[in-house]
Amino acid sequence: MKYRIRVRILLFSGKGGVGKTSVAAATAVHLARAGKRTLVMSVDPAHSLADSFDFGGALFHRDTSEPVHVAENLFMQEVNINQEINRHWREISTYITSVLRTTGLSGIEAEEMAIFPGMEELSAMMYVNQYRNSGEFDVLLLDCAPTAESLRFVTMPTTLDWYMKHIFGFQRSMLKAVRPFANRFAPVELPPDSYFRNLQDLFSRVQGVDSILENPALTSVRLVTNAEKMVLRETQRAFVYFSLHGLTVDWIIVNRLLPDEIADPFFESWRKTQSETLAHMEQYFAPVPVRRVPMFRNEVVGYEQLRNLAEALYAPGEDPAAVTRSSAPFSFANDEDRHLVTLELPFAEKAEIGVFKKGDELVIEVGTIRRHVGLPTTMAGLQPLRARLDGRRLVVELGTTV
């Protein structure tokens, strides 16, 4: 699919506490200084983007969802769910609040409870579509919530599309027919038709976003991590599931590595652990590049500190928005009753390839090199049945053994 306006979209995700907000903000600073119209937007309900730029209450109005000017070419935005409800969710929120009030909740408590999971992410998705259509910015950087919530964010358009196609029409028609009768006897009134019009309007505002996210020429995922075993495991799972949902991970960014200048024996064990974990990352994620960021002397807060972080992460003149990967390194699919894993293996010869299963990973051997591919839950219990080379790709069929 071709678009008249090509806005580059970069998603920064990772385990909570790894520094993804700082990396996203630093990348935005670098892009803006290079002359690109840049917006960095927080889609994490626990917003910390304004804190990263060190904005105080007098400088940043947290009661607005409008982009805030930070520096030349640079804007930031934190999605404010209370304002989004007034803008986009009024009919839905009003109905849910009225239902909750019948249970005995006060007005304020009912309004708070009417903010249900997904509202904030869907509101952010509407902004992505809006900015993509307007061409107001060259690059959108999304500071996503921790991994699990990030996956909910990227899968939401597909989920909503399924609901609109399979459930929405039937549900609306059925309730329209029974509403006059049911409302006379039910303890709670059924949702009015304006509720469904609100849903339909919301769907129209995010329609097409899924194809944008799955287009590697437009959207890439940057996974931010630390060189720690527990963090690595979550990064591996995130890599698998983003790939499973059709998104392209083009960089792994390892944050807070001990710099060489630290020679205190106290840190030797940490240095050894980081070195071993980095080696495993390089092997696991290849050919996706693993970027390294050192630990700084001070907390990375404020424009100048973010600029220093950007200089450590990017070479002078480097464009972080450049498209470096046109396809995911591996993919998962179901073909009739078969479960398939496909990997790009250029230059490999059939005689040197071996495939076996280890735990919840599929291990691919090419000569003396091994590649570990984490499997999604639906495939983790299956065994490799057969494998074939299809041009530059290795296709492995998984199933149950008798």
Legacy VTK file of the C-alpha trace (Angstrom):
# vtk DataFile Version 3.0
C-alpha trace
ASCII
DATASET POLYDATA
POINTS 402 float
0.000 0.000 0.000
1.323 3.467 -0.907
0.728 6.619 1.051
0.816 10.186 -0.181
2.458 11.315 3.068
5.296 9.201 4.428
5.739 9.784 8.146
8.352 7.642 9.853
7.095 6.002 13.069
9.455 4.621 15.716
8.145 2.639 18.706
10.355 2.407 21.801
9.429 -0.480 24.062
11.009 -2.557 26.776
10.764 -3.747 30.355
9.847 -1.050 32.849
12.857 0.780 34.232
15.346 0.080 31.418
15.429 3.733 30.285
13.281 3.600 27.152
11.762 7.028 27.835
15.225 8.602 27.999
16.309 6.815 24.813
13.138 7.887 22.972
13.523 11.502 24.127
17.236 11.553 23.233
16.452 10.195 19.771
13.850 12.932 19.322
16.433 15.566 20.296
18.909 14.150 17.768
16.341 14.093 14.942
15.111 17.609 15.660
18.669 18.979 15.655
19.124 17.349 12.250
16.215 19.420 10.916
13.387 16.879 11.036
10.005 17.960 12.379
9.788 15.589 15.316
7.101 14.651 17.813
7.821 12.315 20.735
4.602 11.093 22.312
4.076 9.127 25.515
1.500 6.341 25.278
2.416 4.976 28.698
-0.340 5.674 31.273
2.438 6.289 33.824
3.759 9.263 31.863
7.390 10.232 32.488
8.217 11.980 29.219
7.710 15.500 30.614
9.912 14.509 33.569
12.599 13.347 31.140
12.681 16.844 29.624
12.625 18.229 33.191
9.470 20.267 32.679
7.978 21.620 35.879
4.301 22.388 36.438
4.823 26.033 35.479
6.330 25.102 32.111
4.240 22.124 31.133
0.469 21.977 31.447
-0.425 18.365 32.142
-4.113 19.050 31.570
-3.668 19.211 27.808
-3.008 16.574 25.178
-1.808 19.090 22.606
1.826 18.919 21.400
4.121 21.131 23.481
7.033 22.948 21.846
10.354 21.861 23.391
12.988 23.215 21.009
13.394 23.987 17.326
11.629 21.216 15.324
10.917 19.319 18.542
7.530 18.736 20.172
6.343 16.356 22.882
2.916 15.096 23.883
1.453 13.092 26.736
-1.985 11.626 26.067
-4.343 12.809 28.804
-7.150 10.282 29.167
-9.543 12.657 30.936
-9.422 15.105 28.055
-9.633 12.276 25.527
-12.868 11.072 27.132
-14.370 14.528 26.669
-13.193 14.630 23.058
-13.839 11.128 21.810
-15.432 8.840 24.409
-18.304 10.935 25.752
-21.230 8.668 24.823
-19.432 5.491 25.889
-18.205 6.973 29.158
-21.613 8.475 29.971
-23.360 5.122 29.582
-20.780 3.158 31.591
-20.851 5.799 34.341
-24.639 5.595 34.552
-24.461 1.815 34.873
-21.843 2.021 37.627
-23.916 4.542 39.554
-26.718 2.004 39.841
-24.341 -0.176 41.859
-24.076 2.503 44.527
-20.862 4.211 43.441
-20.710 7.983 43.766
-20.498 10.162 40.677
-16.737 10.704 40.943
-16.016 7.028 41.661
-18.197 5.951 38.726
-16.417 8.359 36.385
-13.030 7.008 37.493
-14.160 3.395 37.046
-15.484 4.230 33.575
-11.893 4.685 32.374
-11.281 1.124 31.291
-8.090 -0.481 29.875
-7.449 0.359 26.247
-8.926 3.869 26.191
-5.536 5.574 26.473
-3.841 3.353 23.893
-6.700 3.762 21.426
-6.644 7.526 21.899
-2.913 7.539 21.140
-3.569 5.462 18.041
-6.024 8.112 16.831
-3.304 10.729 17.144
-0.905 8.547 15.143
-3.462 8.353 12.349
-4.170 12.081 12.582
-0.506 13.091 12.316
0.149 10.548 9.594
-2.652 12.057 7.495
-1.771 15.699 8.184
1.956 15.445 7.496
2.564 17.886 10.350
5.643 15.934 11.456
8.389 14.011 9.671
8.956 11.527 12.503
6.691 10.253 15.285
8.423 8.592 18.227
6.164 6.640 20.573
7.367 6.096 24.118
5.370 2.951 24.791
4.325 1.338 28.046
6.222 -1.720 29.326
6.244 -4.726 27.045
2.864 -6.358 27.763
0.961 -3.066 27.440
2.925 -2.224 24.282
1.702 -5.429 22.682
-1.887 -4.506 23.580
-1.289 -1.144 21.917
-0.098 -2.595 18.603
-2.769 -5.317 18.491
-5.681 -3.008 19.320
-6.493 -1.929 15.712
-6.743 -5.566 14.626
-8.912 -6.454 17.629
-11.239 -3.518 17.003
-11.421 -4.356 13.306
-12.482 -7.937 14.172
-15.140 -6.663 16.572
-16.539 -4.207 14.031
-16.720 -6.880 11.324
-18.118 -9.765 13.359
-19.934 -8.433 16.427
-20.744 -4.737 16.105
-23.461 -4.895 13.431
-25.272 -7.834 14.999
-25.086 -6.385 18.509
-26.356 -2.987 17.400
-29.254 -4.451 15.410
-30.274 -6.844 18.171
-30.282 -4.171 20.876
-32.200 -1.795 18.647
-34.940 -4.399 18.332
-35.177 -5.392 22.008
-34.297 -2.064 23.691
-37.885 -0.670 23.998
-39.139 -3.866 25.636
-36.032 -4.690 27.717
-35.685 -1.215 29.187
-39.097 -1.575 30.835
-37.928 -4.533 32.922
-34.108 -4.489 33.082
-32.524 -2.927 36.194
-30.129 -1.052 33.909
-31.013 0.547 30.587
-29.374 -1.000 27.547
-26.835 1.199 25.721
-28.496 3.763 23.433
-27.745 3.911 19.729
-25.530 6.963 20.313
-23.198 4.563 22.163
-22.754 2.566 18.961
-22.351 5.694 16.843
-19.517 6.700 19.178
-17.860 3.296 18.670
-18.220 3.568 14.915
-16.666 7.034 14.954
-13.733 5.787 17.035
-13.153 2.928 14.624
-13.092 5.313 11.664
-10.393 7.345 13.403
-8.009 4.368 13.721
-8.892 2.591 10.491
-5.782 1.746 8.503
-3.344 2.105 11.403
-2.656 -1.640 11.469
-1.313 -1.585 7.897
0.897 1.386 8.817
2.385 -0.423 11.815
3.060 -3.533 9.752
4.815 -1.612 6.954
8.588 -1.727 7.686
9.161 1.242 5.362
7.055 3.345 7.745
7.275 1.756 11.192
10.058 0.158 13.218
10.318 -1.066 16.799
13.341 -0.270 18.932
13.649 -2.545 21.954
15.476 -0.929 24.878
17.025 -3.309 27.374
19.742 -3.741 29.989
22.524 -6.329 29.963
20.893 -8.450 32.640
19.612 -12.002 32.279
16.089 -11.319 33.553
15.712 -8.263 31.328
17.115 -10.173 28.360
14.422 -12.849 28.681
11.654 -10.257 28.449
13.400 -8.582 25.505
13.553 -11.924 23.715
9.842 -12.489 24.293
9.052 -8.962 23.108
11.113 -9.561 19.967
9.166 -12.717 19.229
5.737 -11.206 19.802
6.342 -8.004 17.888
7.511 -10.187 14.992
4.480 -12.419 15.456
2.203 -9.372 15.073
3.930 -8.268 11.896
6.093 -5.438 13.239
9.753 -5.092 12.369
12.311 -4.773 15.162
15.316 -3.055 13.617
17.448 -2.201 16.665
18.180 -3.563 20.112
19.465 -0.769 22.378
21.356 -1.922 25.465
21.310 0.873 28.021
23.407 1.610 31.133
26.513 -0.433 30.402
29.396 0.029 32.826
31.953 2.332 31.170
35.580 1.228 30.860
36.720 3.990 33.227
35.143 2.168 36.196
37.965 0.005 37.555
36.693 -0.655 41.083
36.818 -4.415 41.905
33.310 -4.090 43.373
31.908 -3.912 39.832
33.905 -6.791 38.313
31.082 -9.301 38.754
28.632 -6.870 37.142
31.034 -6.267 34.255
31.417 -10.003 33.665
27.627 -10.537 33.707
27.095 -7.666 31.284
29.778 -8.991 28.934
28.280 -12.498 28.882
24.747 -11.172 28.388
25.879 -8.902 25.539
27.520 -11.848 23.781
24.267 -13.817 24.060
22.305 -10.835 22.711
24.569 -10.491 19.688
24.004 -14.164 18.867
20.275 -14.263 19.572
19.171 -11.134 17.753
21.500 -11.334 14.723
21.239 -9.879 12.122
19.401 -7.124 14.031
22.127 -4.778 15.319
22.697 -4.373 19.056
23.473 -0.764 20.032
25.289 0.062 23.259
24.795 3.017 25.608
27.050 3.603 28.632
25.911 4.471 32.113
26.278 8.201 32.785
27.671 9.869 35.872
24.420 11.756 36.420
20.742 11.051 35.935
19.717 11.687 32.316
17.195 14.489 32.833
16.799 17.673 30.809
17.551 18.700 27.245
21.345 18.875 27.566
21.642 15.480 29.242
19.383 13.967 26.571
21.613 15.531 23.936
24.647 13.853 25.574
22.801 10.516 25.510
22.022 11.001 21.821
25.699 11.694 21.080
26.640 8.444 22.814
24.026 6.480 20.892
24.341 7.948 17.381
27.306 8.812 15.192
27.588 12.425 13.959
25.235 12.914 11.016
23.548 9.521 11.534
19.808 9.415 10.812
17.989 7.293 13.435
14.847 7.413 11.262
16.543 5.709 8.318
14.986 2.408 7.215
17.556 -0.303 7.869
15.399 -3.445 7.741
12.738 -4.165 5.153
11.502 -7.410 6.667
11.389 -9.215 9.985
14.305 -11.652 10.547
11.832 -14.470 11.152
8.081 -14.940 11.076
5.412 -17.315 12.377
2.385 -18.518 10.437
-0.326 -21.152 10.288
-0.828 -22.819 6.904
-3.946 -24.991 7.146
-3.056 -27.376 10.017
0.673 -26.688 9.884
2.661 -24.306 12.092
5.519 -22.705 10.189
8.577 -20.727 11.255
10.364 -18.927 8.428
13.863 -17.467 8.768
16.035 -15.478 6.403
19.189 -17.592 5.845
21.132 -16.117 2.930
24.160 -18.070 1.674
23.347 -21.155 3.772
23.800 -24.632 2.263
21.341 -27.436 2.980
24.078 -29.806 4.184
25.216 -27.428 6.936
21.786 -26.714 8.449
20.512 -28.473 11.560
17.239 -27.899 13.441
16.245 -29.030 16.920
14.163 -27.916 19.894
15.474 -26.744 23.270
12.917 -25.716 25.878
10.663 -23.092 24.310
13.234 -22.196 21.646
13.844 -23.487 18.149
17.588 -23.859 17.593
18.947 -23.443 14.063
22.509 -24.592 13.361
24.367 -23.329 10.316
27.819 -24.872 10.424
29.271 -23.945 13.818
26.858 -21.065 14.377
23.626 -21.457 16.335
20.555 -19.276 16.207
17.964 -19.443 19.015
14.431 -18.486 18.020
11.991 -17.999 20.887
8.610 -19.532 20.099
5.194 -18.063 20.920
3.064 -19.916 23.448
0.946 -21.570 20.740
4.049 -23.220 19.270
6.158 -23.771 22.392
4.830 -27.318 22.930
5.347 -28.456 19.324
8.313 -30.263 17.806
10.088 -29.674 14.469
8.784 -32.190 11.943
10.607 -31.148 8.781
12.563 -28.249 7.316
13.275 -27.045 3.810
15.260 -24.311 2.106
13.089 -22.061 -0.022
15.528 -19.808 -1.830
17.149 -17.640 0.852
14.640 -18.714 3.505
14.509 -21.689 5.839
10.968 -22.936 6.487
10.506 -25.169 9.541
7.248 -27.049 10.070
6.242 -27.714 13.687
3.684 -30.171 14.959
2.979 -32.935 17.431
4.881 -36.208 17.191
3.094 -39.522 17.492
LINES 1 403
402 0 1 2 3 4 5 6 7 8 9 10 11 12 13 14 15 16 17 18 19 20 21 22 23 24 25 26 27 28 29 30 31 32 33 34 35 36 37 38 39 40 41 42 43 44 45 46 47 48 49 50 51 52 53 54 55 56 57 58 59 60 61 62 63 64 65 66 67 68 69 70 71 72 73 74 75 76 77 78 79 80 81 82 83 84 85 86 87 88 89 90 91 92 93 94 95 96 97 98 99 100 101 102 103 104 105 106 107 108 109 110 111 112 113 114 115 116 117 118 119 120 121 122 123 124 125 126 127 128 129 130 131 132 133 134 135 136 137 138 139 140 141 142 143 144 145 146 147 148 149 150 151 152 153 154 155 156 157 158 159 160 161 162 163 164 165 166 167 168 169 170 171 172 173 174 175 176 177 178 179 180 181 182 183 184 185 186 187 188 189 190 191 192 193 194 195 196 197 198 199 200 201 202 203 204 205 206 207 208 209 210 211 212 213 214 215 216 217 218 219 220 221 222 223 224 225 226 227 228 229 230 231 232 233 234 235 236 237 238 239 240 241 242 243 244 245 246 247 248 249 250 251 252 253 254 255 256 257 258 259 260 261 262 263 264 265 266 267 268 269 270 271 272 273 274 275 276 277 278 279 280 281 282 283 284 285 286 287 288 289 290 291 292 293 294 295 296 297 298 299 300 301 302 303 304 305 306 307 308 309 310 311 312 313 314 315 316 317 318 319 320 321 322 323 324 325 326 327 328 329 330 331 332 333 334 335 336 337 338 339 340 341 342 343 344 345 346 347 348 349 350 351 352 353 354 355 356 357 358 359 360 361 362 363 364 365 366 367 368 369 370 371 372 373 374 375 376 377 378 379 380 381 382 383 384 385 386 387 388 389 390 391 392 393 394 395 396 397 398 399 400 401
